[in-house]
Structures are given as C-alpha cells and as structure tokens.
Amino acid sequence: MRGRPLLYTSYEGDQALLNTWTKKTVFGLMMLLLILLPLGVVPGFTWAASNSWMLVFSQVSIFLIAALGLNLLTGLAGQVSLGHAFFMGVGAYTAAILGGPEGPLWGLGLPIWVWLPAAGMVAALVGVAIAPTSFRVRGLYLAIVTLGLVFIGEHLFRNFDFISGGSQSGRAFPPFEFKFWKEETPLVDFSTDGSWFGVELSSQAKTFYLMLTIAVVAGLVAKNIQRTRAGRAFQSIRDRDVAAEITGVDEFRYKTLAFALSSFFAGVSGALFASFVGRTIPEAFGLALSIEIIAIVLIGGAGVVSGMALGSLFVIVLPLLVLNFTEWLTTVAKTGDGIAQSIADFVVATSSFDPGLISSIPGVSPGLNVFQVNQVLYGLLIIGFIIFEPLGLFGIWIRIRNYWKGWPFTY
C-alpha cells in the first residue's frame, strides 16, 4: 500500500518472495546488471567484463549453490555440518561417471541434462543415509560425525582411482555443453567462443550466464522452501527441537528432508565446480572446501538467502584482493622509499632471508603464503562475525537500512 510499505492485508502478501516494491526494484536492477555485465556496457563496471572476472563471478555462482544447501541444513534447520565437501565430491564423481568420456576411467558420455540432476540426486540419497545420525547426536557430536565424512570421502576418492584418476593426475570432467544425447556437435557449447543472438561472447561469458541461471533457480527454490510447511518445520526444530516435536513436528522426517535437500544442492554444486575447473584431484574435496562453505554461511548471514549471495561474493573475491594487495606491497618494498617501503618490507618477505609476515616468493620461505593468509582471514572473520554480528553481512545491511529509515532519529 502506498505510504505503508510494511502493511500487509493477507498472509500471501506477507509471505511473498519479494514482499515490498523496494525488494522487487532492487532484484530487477541486480538481474539487469548481471545480464549486461559480460557485454561491458554498464557504466563503471566495464572492468568486470574481462574474462578473468567472468571466471571469478562464475565461481561465486557455483559456491552460492553450495552455500544455499548448507544454509538449508545449518541456517534453517539448525543441524551443524562440517561435511559439505564430501557431498560435493559425491556429486562431482557422479557427474564424472555419467558425463565423462569413455576410456580407461569410468565414463558414459551422457549429456548435461542427465549428469547434472543425477549428481544432486545421488548426493541426496547419500544424505538420506547419513541423516539418522542427526536424530541420535546433536551439536558438537554431529559436527564431528560430519567431519569424519570428509576424511572418509577423501580416502575413498583417492583409492577409487578407476573413477577419480588418483591423487596424482586426477581426471577430466564433462565440459559445459548441451546435447540431446551423444551426438558429435552439441546444440549449445559453453566452452568455446561464439555468437549468441548476434552478440560475440567468450567462453567465460557463456559459462557465467549458465552458472548465473542455475544459481538464480537454486536461490528461488531455496527461498520457496523457507516459505513452505517444511521450511517452517525446519525453523521450529532449529529454535527448539523438543518443543517442535511436542507440537507435532516429525523431527526425524524433517531432519532427513533437510539433509536430503542440502546434499542435493551440494551435489549439483560439486558437479559444476569439477566441470568448471576441468581437471580435479580427490584432495580438492577436503576440509578446506568445507571450511570455505561454512565461512560463506557465517559471514553472509545464516538463514538468509540474500546473505548467501553476499557471503559467496565476499569469500571468493577476498583471496583475489589479498593476492593483488600482496603484489602491490611487494612492488612498494622493492621500488618504494620512505615510510611506505618500511611498512611494506615489514609485511611481505621478498627474499628467503627476509622475515616478513606474508611471503611473496615461491616455495618454502619465511612468513605465510597467500593461501595460508586466506585461511587465517577466514578464521578471524568467522570469529569476529559470530561475536560481534551473528547475522553476518546481512546483519550489517539491516543496521544500515534501519539507520537510514530512522534518520535523523538514531534510537
């Protein structure tokens, strides 16, 4: 209602996907921006049309799908899980078996419309098999159980070398191309440069559009799940599982459903991630990947779909910013002068005898390398957000929005 944006006269209006005109406008503008981004026609964002940034944004979309799955399980249903990388690995190697080329390793060469949904469904079945443990153990104990899945999965992936290719060479995963079955020429090939509707696009831009489409569909599905009876049951279990069971919520059923849905999202994300990288070793689906997905959920804001988008963008772009900042400090340390050079020389190690905090040289050297710095930052950010802002980046946005709406009254 005009002038009363938070006045709802029906339950349907209150529970709508975009229940205010502001949300509808922002969502529409964001989608328009993302669609035009690869074309390089958005003022101020022409730099984002480069192939390197297209790869970054594609990776953001892939990790967003995984984070949406973990958000359903942890943020919505309250079940702690450290094993998301295991389910991503299950999805990846399901895709490899069904979509990979026929040869020394298992592969049936089936099209993407077969191997991508199948990756999610197989991971969901494994999630259903694991789900009964969540009914027997809770909290820290459940976290340890799911953590064990990562180590078990890594061991299995490494030793089933007829599927994974082993830990030394890994295997090639199916490319992003759409076929009706096994014909030689694909109907749509996302892995080569070409023209779409009269517009020349690089393979990176085509891949970005594919990842964006799947991520948007996944986001809409996740948002709709929150509005269903199952979504409300998840939240009641999260808030107080004993009270939820007393009021008639079938705890076992809905915990199993939460694991299945979360694993489905993880399986799809794992299949996309492996195909995006092209050639992956089993160790890629280890504990570090699980921590990265957890960082997205906690930094973005657990329980909120838009928070997953913010967290994915932040966590994926952060290593790139750290790398660029380290390279800039290295340049200052070598060619600068005065106080700036002294500070840069203290922060980065430019030689094997330089005791800097961050190492900019390859191999074993003093200080932390860029990967280790990112791990430290993830840990510090998780601790900081849990203590000071449990709602993550979404909570910061809520504070800014409320301050703006209440200005000049700050109370």
C-alpha positions as CSV (number, residue, x, y, z in Angstrom):
1,M,0.0,0.0,0.0
2,R,1.3,3.4,-1.0
3,G,2.9,5.1,2.0
4,R,2.5,2.0,4.2
5,P,5.1,-0.4,2.7
6,L,5.0,-2.8,5.6
7,L,1.3,-3.0,5.9
8,Y,0.1,-6.5,4.7
9,T,-3.6,-7.3,4.3
10,S,-3.1,-11.0,3.5
11,Y,-0.9,-13.9,4.5
12,E,0.1,-14.4,0.9
13,G,1.3,-10.8,0.7
14,D,3.4,-11.1,3.8
15,Q,5.0,-14.4,2.6
16,A,5.6,-13.3,-0.9
17,L,9.1,-13.8,-2.3
18,L,9.6,-10.1,-2.8
19,N,7.0,-8.6,-0.4
20,T,7.9,-4.8,-1.0
21,W,8.4,-2.7,-4.0
22,T,11.9,-1.9,-2.9
23,K,12.9,-5.5,-2.9
24,K,11.3,-6.0,-6.3
25,T,13.1,-3.0,-7.7
26,V,16.5,-3.9,-6.3
27,F,16.1,-7.5,-7.5
28,G,15.2,-6.4,-11.0
29,L,18.1,-3.9,-11.2
30,M,20.6,-6.5,-9.9
31,M,19.4,-9.1,-12.5
32,L,19.7,-6.4,-15.3
33,L,23.2,-5.5,-14.1
34,L,24.3,-9.2,-14.1
35,I,22.8,-9.8,-17.5
36,L,24.6,-6.8,-19.0
37,L,27.8,-7.3,-17.1
38,P,29.6,-9.6,-19.7
39,L,28.7,-7.2,-22.5
40,G,30.8,-4.4,-21.0
41,V,28.1,-1.7,-21.4
42,V,27.4,-1.0,-17.8
43,P,29.0,2.4,-16.8
44,G,31.6,2.0,-14.1
45,F,31.6,-1.8,-14.5
46,T,33.4,-2.3,-17.8
47,W,36.4,-3.8,-16.0
48,A,34.1,-6.7,-14.8
49,A,33.5,-7.8,-18.4
50,S,37.1,-9.2,-18.7
51,N,37.5,-13.0,-19.0
52,S,39.3,-13.2,-15.6
53,W,36.4,-11.5,-13.8
54,M,33.9,-13.7,-15.6
55,L,35.7,-16.7,-14.2
56,V,35.5,-15.2,-10.7
57,F,31.8,-14.5,-10.9
58,S,31.1,-18.0,-12.3
59,Q,32.9,-19.4,-9.2
60,V,30.8,-17.1,-7.0
61,S,27.6,-18.6,-8.5
62,I,28.9,-22.2,-8.0
63,F,29.7,-21.6,-4.4
64,L,26.4,-19.8,-3.9
65,I,24.6,-23.0,-4.8
66,A,26.6,-25.0,-2.2
67,A,26.1,-22.3,0.4
68,L,22.3,-22.4,-0.2
69,G,22.3,-26.1,0.5
70,L,24.3,-25.7,3.8
71,N,22.1,-22.8,4.7
72,L,19.0,-25.0,4.5
73,L,20.7,-27.6,6.8
74,T,22.5,-25.3,9.3
75,G,20.9,-21.9,9.0
76,L,17.3,-23.1,8.6
77,A,17.2,-26.5,10.3
78,G,19.9,-25.9,12.9
79,Q,21.9,-29.0,12.1
80,V,25.7,-28.4,12.3
81,S,27.6,-29.9,9.4
82,L,31.3,-29.9,8.5
83,G,30.9,-32.5,5.7
84,H,29.6,-30.4,2.9
85,A,32.7,-31.0,0.8
86,F,32.0,-34.8,0.9
87,F,28.6,-34.4,-0.7
88,M,30.1,-32.0,-3.3
89,G,32.7,-34.8,-4.1
90,V,29.9,-37.3,-4.4
91,G,28.1,-35.1,-6.9
92,A,31.3,-34.4,-8.8
93,Y,32.2,-38.0,-9.3
94,T,28.7,-39.0,-10.1
95,A,28.9,-36.4,-12.9
96,A,32.2,-37.8,-13.9
97,I,30.9,-41.4,-14.3
98,L,27.7,-40.3,-16.1
99,G,29.1,-37.5,-18.2
100,G,32.8,-38.2,-18.5
101,P,34.3,-39.5,-21.8
102,E,34.5,-43.3,-22.3
103,G,38.1,-44.6,-21.8
104,P,40.4,-46.0,-19.2
105,L,38.3,-44.3,-16.4
106,W,34.6,-44.9,-15.9
107,G,32.5,-42.6,-18.1
108,L,29.3,-42.9,-20.1
109,G,29.5,-39.7,-22.0
110,L,25.9,-38.7,-21.2
111,P,24.7,-35.0,-21.7
112,I,24.4,-32.4,-19.0
113,W,20.7,-32.7,-18.6
114,V,21.4,-36.2,-17.3
115,W,24.6,-35.9,-15.3
116,L,23.8,-32.6,-13.5
117,P,20.4,-33.6,-11.9
118,A,21.8,-37.1,-11.2
119,A,24.7,-35.6,-9.3
120,G,22.3,-33.9,-7.0
121,M,20.0,-36.9,-6.6
122,V,22.9,-39.4,-5.8
123,A,24.3,-36.9,-3.2
124,A,20.7,-36.5,-1.8
125,L,20.5,-40.3,-1.4
126,V,23.8,-40.4,0.5
127,G,22.5,-37.5,2.6
128,V,19.4,-39.5,3.5
129,A,21.6,-42.4,4.5
130,I,23.6,-40.1,6.8
131,A,20.5,-38.3,8.2
132,P,19.6,-40.8,11.0
133,T,22.8,-39.8,12.8
134,S,21.4,-36.3,13.3
135,F,18.5,-37.8,15.2
136,R,20.9,-39.6,17.6
137,V,23.5,-36.9,18.1
138,R,23.3,-33.1,18.2
139,G,25.6,-30.1,18.3
140,L,29.3,-30.7,18.5
141,Y,28.8,-34.5,18.2
142,L,27.0,-34.1,14.9
143,A,29.7,-31.8,13.7
144,I,32.4,-34.5,14.5
145,V,30.3,-37.1,12.6
146,T,30.0,-35.0,9.5
147,L,33.7,-34.0,9.8
148,G,34.6,-37.7,9.6
149,L,32.7,-37.9,6.3
150,V,35.2,-35.6,4.7
151,F,38.2,-37.8,5.7
152,I,36.3,-41.0,4.7
153,G,35.3,-39.4,1.4
154,E,38.8,-38.2,0.6
155,H,40.2,-41.6,1.3
156,L,37.6,-43.3,-0.9
157,F,38.0,-40.8,-3.8
158,R,41.8,-41.2,-3.7
159,N,41.7,-45.0,-3.8
160,F,38.9,-45.5,-6.3
161,D,41.3,-44.4,-9.0
162,F,39.3,-46.0,-11.7
163,I,36.7,-43.3,-11.1
164,S,38.8,-40.3,-9.7
165,G,42.1,-40.9,-11.6
166,G,44.0,-41.0,-8.3
167,S,45.6,-38.2,-6.3
168,Q,48.5,-37.6,-8.8
169,S,46.7,-36.8,-12.0
170,G,43.0,-36.6,-11.2
171,R,40.6,-36.9,-14.1
172,A,38.9,-34.7,-16.7
173,F,35.2,-33.9,-16.0
174,P,32.5,-33.4,-18.6
175,P,32.5,-30.0,-20.3
176,F,29.7,-27.5,-20.3
177,E,27.8,-28.3,-23.5
178,F,24.2,-29.2,-24.2
179,K,23.4,-32.3,-26.3
180,F,20.3,-34.2,-26.8
181,W,22.2,-37.5,-26.4
182,K,25.7,-38.4,-27.7
183,E,25.9,-36.5,-31.0
184,E,29.2,-35.1,-32.0
185,T,28.2,-31.5,-32.4
186,P,26.5,-30.0,-29.3
187,L,23.4,-27.9,-29.6
188,V,24.9,-25.2,-27.3
189,D,28.6,-25.2,-26.4
190,F,29.5,-23.1,-23.4
191,S,33.2,-23.9,-23.6
192,T,34.1,-22.2,-26.9
193,D,33.8,-18.6,-28.1
194,G,30.9,-17.8,-30.3
195,S,27.9,-15.6,-31.2
196,W,24.6,-15.6,-29.2
197,F,21.8,-13.7,-30.8
198,G,24.2,-11.7,-32.8
199,V,26.5,-10.8,-29.9
200,E,30.0,-12.2,-29.7
201,L,30.7,-13.8,-26.4
202,S,33.8,-15.5,-24.9
203,S,33.5,-19.0,-23.4
204,Q,34.0,-17.4,-20.0
205,A,31.0,-15.1,-20.6
206,K,28.8,-18.1,-21.8
207,T,29.9,-20.1,-18.7
208,F,28.9,-17.2,-16.5
209,Y,25.4,-17.0,-18.0
210,L,25.0,-20.7,-17.4
211,M,26.2,-20.6,-13.8
212,L,24.1,-17.5,-13.1
213,T,21.0,-19.1,-14.4
214,I,21.4,-22.2,-12.3
215,A,22.3,-20.1,-9.2
216,V,19.2,-17.9,-9.6
217,V,17.0,-21.0,-10.0
218,A,18.6,-22.6,-6.9
219,G,18.1,-19.3,-4.9
220,L,14.4,-19.2,-5.9
221,V,14.0,-22.8,-4.9
222,A,15.7,-22.3,-1.5
223,K,13.7,-19.2,-0.8
224,N,10.4,-21.0,-1.6
225,I,11.4,-23.9,0.7
226,Q,11.6,-21.4,3.5
227,R,8.0,-20.4,2.9
228,T,6.6,-24.0,2.8
229,R,5.4,-26.1,5.7
230,A,8.8,-28.0,5.6
231,G,10.6,-24.7,5.9
232,R,8.6,-23.7,9.0
233,A,9.2,-27.1,10.5
234,F,13.0,-26.7,9.9
235,Q,12.9,-23.4,11.8
236,S,11.0,-24.8,14.7
237,I,13.5,-27.6,15.0
238,R,16.3,-25.1,14.9
239,D,14.8,-22.9,17.6
240,R,13.7,-25.7,20.0
241,D,13.6,-29.3,18.7
242,V,11.9,-30.7,21.8
243,A,9.1,-28.1,21.7
244,A,8.7,-28.7,17.9
245,E,8.3,-32.4,18.5
246,I,5.8,-31.9,21.2
247,T,3.7,-29.6,18.9
248,G,3.5,-32.3,16.3
249,V,6.6,-31.7,14.1
250,D,8.0,-35.1,12.9
251,E,11.6,-34.4,13.9
252,F,13.1,-37.5,12.2
253,R,11.3,-36.8,8.9
254,Y,12.2,-33.2,8.6
255,K,15.8,-33.7,9.6
256,T,16.1,-36.3,7.0
257,L,14.5,-34.0,4.5
258,A,16.9,-31.2,5.4
259,F,19.9,-33.5,4.9
260,A,18.5,-34.6,1.5
261,L,17.8,-31.1,0.2
262,S,21.2,-29.8,1.5
263,S,23.0,-32.7,-0.1
264,F,21.2,-32.2,-3.4
265,F,22.4,-28.6,-3.6
266,A,25.9,-29.7,-2.7
267,G,25.9,-32.5,-5.3
268,V,24.9,-30.1,-8.1
269,S,27.5,-27.5,-6.9
270,G,30.2,-30.2,-6.8
271,A,29.5,-31.3,-10.3
272,L,29.5,-27.7,-11.6
273,F,32.7,-27.0,-9.6
274,A,34.6,-30.0,-11.0
275,S,33.5,-29.3,-14.6
276,F,34.3,-25.6,-14.2
277,V,37.9,-26.4,-13.1
278,G,38.1,-29.1,-15.8
279,R,40.6,-31.4,-14.1
280,T,40.4,-32.1,-10.4
281,I,42.2,-34.3,-7.9
282,P,40.4,-36.0,-5.0
283,E,42.0,-33.8,-2.4
284,A,40.1,-30.8,-3.8
285,F,37.1,-32.1,-1.9
286,G,38.8,-31.9,1.5
287,L,38.3,-30.0,4.8
288,A,39.5,-26.7,3.3
289,L,36.5,-26.7,0.9
290,S,34.1,-27.4,3.8
291,I,35.5,-24.5,5.8
292,E,35.1,-22.2,2.8
293,I,31.4,-23.0,2.5
294,I,30.9,-22.6,6.3
295,A,32.7,-19.2,6.1
296,I,30.2,-18.2,3.3
297,V,27.2,-19.1,5.5
298,L,28.5,-17.4,8.7
299,I,29.9,-14.3,7.0
300,G,26.9,-13.8,4.8
301,G,24.3,-14.4,7.4
302,A,22.9,-17.9,8.3
303,G,19.2,-18.4,7.5
304,V,19.0,-15.7,4.8
305,V,19.2,-16.4,1.0
306,S,20.5,-12.9,0.2
307,G,23.1,-13.4,2.9
308,M,24.4,-16.4,0.9
309,A,24.9,-14.2,-2.1
310,L,26.8,-11.6,-0.1
311,G,28.9,-14.2,1.6
312,S,29.8,-16.0,-1.6
313,L,30.9,-12.8,-3.3
314,F,32.9,-11.8,-0.3
315,V,34.7,-15.1,0.3
316,I,35.5,-15.8,-3.4
317,V,36.8,-12.2,-4.1
318,L,38.7,-12.0,-0.8
319,P,41.7,-14.2,-2.0
320,L,42.0,-12.2,-5.2
321,L,42.1,-9.0,-3.2
322,V,44.7,-10.5,-0.8
323,L,46.8,-11.5,-3.8
324,N,46.6,-8.1,-5.5
325,F,47.4,-6.4,-2.2
326,T,50.4,-8.6,-1.6
327,E,51.7,-8.0,-5.2
328,W,51.3,-4.2,-4.6
329,L,53.2,-4.4,-1.3
330,T,56.0,-6.4,-2.9
331,T,56.4,-3.7,-5.6
332,V,56.5,-1.0,-2.9
333,A,59.0,-2.9,-0.8
334,K,61.3,-3.3,-3.9
335,T,60.9,0.1,-5.6
336,G,59.4,2.4,-3.0
337,D,61.1,4.7,-0.4
338,G,60.4,6.2,2.9
339,I,57.8,5.0,5.4
340,A,55.7,3.2,2.8
341,Q,58.7,1.0,1.9
342,S,59.5,0.3,5.6
343,I,55.9,-0.8,6.2
344,A,55.8,-2.9,3.1
345,D,59.1,-4.5,3.8
346,F,57.9,-5.4,7.3
347,V,54.7,-7.0,6.0
348,V,56.0,-9.0,3.0
349,A,59.0,-11.2,2.6
350,T,60.7,-10.6,-0.8
351,S,63.7,-13.0,-0.2
352,S,64.4,-16.2,1.7
353,F,66.3,-14.2,4.4
354,D,63.5,-11.5,4.8
355,P,61.4,-12.2,7.9
356,G,58.2,-10.7,6.6
357,L,54.7,-11.7,7.7
358,I,53.5,-12.6,4.2
359,S,55.7,-14.4,1.7
360,S,55.7,-13.3,-1.9
361,I,58.2,-15.8,-3.2
362,P,57.5,-19.4,-4.3
363,G,58.5,-22.4,-2.3
364,V,59.3,-22.7,1.4
365,S,60.1,-19.3,2.8
366,P,59.5,-17.1,5.9
367,G,56.0,-15.9,6.6
368,L,52.7,-17.1,5.4
369,N,51.8,-17.7,1.7
370,V,48.7,-16.2,0.2
371,F,46.7,-19.4,0.7
372,Q,47.6,-19.5,4.4
373,V,46.7,-15.8,4.8
374,N,43.3,-16.5,3.4
375,Q,42.8,-19.4,5.9
376,V,43.8,-17.1,8.7
377,L,41.4,-14.4,7.5
378,Y,38.5,-16.9,7.2
379,G,39.1,-17.9,10.8
380,L,39.3,-14.3,12.1
381,L,36.2,-13.3,10.1
382,I,34.2,-16.2,11.4
383,I,35.2,-15.5,15.0
384,G,34.5,-11.8,14.5
385,F,31.1,-12.2,12.9
386,I,30.0,-14.8,15.5
387,I,30.9,-12.5,18.4
388,F,30.0,-9.0,17.0
389,E,27.5,-9.6,14.2
390,P,25.9,-13.1,14.2
391,L,23.7,-12.1,11.2
392,G,26.9,-11.5,9.2
393,L,27.0,-9.1,6.2
394,F,23.2,-9.3,6.0
395,G,23.0,-8.0,9.7
396,I,25.3,-5.1,8.7
397,W,23.0,-4.3,5.9
398,I,20.0,-4.4,8.3
399,R,21.7,-1.9,10.6
400,I,22.5,0.5,7.7
401,R,18.9,0.2,6.4
402,N,17.4,0.8,9.8
403,Y,19.6,3.8,10.5
404,W,18.7,5.3,7.1
405,K,15.0,4.7,7.6
406,G,15.1,6.2,11.2
407,W,17.3,9.2,10.4
408,P,17.7,11.7,12.0
409,F,16.3,9.7,15.0
410,T,19.1,7.2,15.9
411,Y,17.3,5.4,18.7
